[in-house]
């Protein structure tokens, strides 16, 4: 389901209970997503009862190996040790969004 399909689904269900246009639903859905995004940008958790929790995690930087360069160097005749040393790269730290489903959601799937 994409965002437009979500808006349509919410509109179909909500219009039976309240007088609301699809455009109004679109504004509400976009506002909810904006609030969630801004809250996460501020390093705060977003916890939605019976649905789940969104939170930002920090992944530390590390040293890695560029697998394409490593294979190329091996094919060129370098030893595995030499190829590994030449294929080392710095992987920067990153921030990621983690979603942990609530127990009720897990059990319903």
KOLRO-196823 format. One record per residue (C-alpha): x, z, y. Coordinates in steps of 0.1 Angstrom, whole numbers, padded with zeros to 4 digits, always signed. Last residue first. Example, Ala and Ser with C-alpha at 12.3 -4.5 7.8 and 13.67 -1.06 7.14 Angstrom:
2
+0137+0071-0011 +0123+0078-0045 
//
This chain:
109
+0001+0113-0110 -0023+0141-0102 +0001+0168-0114 +0028+0158-0091 +0003+0157-0061 -0009+0192-0069 +0027+0205-0073 +0037+0192-0039 +0060+0161-0037 +0095+0165-0023 +0104+0139+0002 +0140+0137+0014 +0150+0119+0046 +0186+0110+0048 +0215+0117+0072 +0248+0101+0064 +0285+0111+0063 +0308+0082+0064 +0323+0065+0033 +0360+0059+0038 +0373+0032+0015 +0398+0030-0013 +0403-0005-0028 +0441-0006-0024 +0446+0027-0043 +0422+0016-0071 +0439-0018-0074 +0473-0001-0077 +0460+0023-0104 +0442-0004-0123 +0473-0026-0123 +0473-0056-0101 +0469-0090-0118 +0448-0110-0093 +0417-0102-0115 +0424-0065-0110 +0426-0070-0073 +0392-0089-0073 +0376-0062-0094 +0387-0035-0069 +0377-0056-0039 +0342-0059-0054 +0340-0022-0064 +0350-0009-0030 +0362+0026-0040 +0350+0058-0024 +0364+0086-0002 +0338+0110+0011 +0315+0118+0040 +0290+0146+0034 +0253+0139+0029 +0230+0156+0053 +0194+0162+0044 +0163+0157+0066 +0130+0171+0054 +0096+0158+0042 +0074+0181+0022 +0045+0174+0000 +0008+0166-0006 -0011+0198-0014 -0002+0213+0021 +0017+0190+0043 +0052+0203+0052 +0072+0185+0078 +0107+0201+0080 +0126+0202+0113 +0159+0185+0120 +0147+0173+0155 +0146+0137+0142 +0124+0150+0114 +0098+0163+0140 +0100+0130+0159 +0093+0110+0127 +0064+0131+0116 +0049+0130+0151 +0053+0092+0153 +0037+0088+0118 +0007+0109+0128 +0004+0090+0161 +0005+0056+0143 -0023+0068+0119 -0044+0080+0149 -0039+0048+0169 -0048+0027+0139 -0079+0048+0132 -0090+0042+0168 -0085+0005+0164 -0105+0005+0132 -0134+0020+0151 -0148+0055+0146 -0184+0068+0144 -0179+0096+0119 -0188+0103+0082 -0192+0068+0067 -0167+0054+0092 -0140+0077+0077 -0138+0061+0043 -0136+0025+0054 -0113+0033+0083 -0089+0053+0062 -0087+0023+0038 -0082-0002+0066 -0054+0019+0082 -0037+0024+0048 -0039-0014+0042 -0023-0020+0076 +0005+0005+0068 +0014-0009+0034 +0000+0000+0000 
//
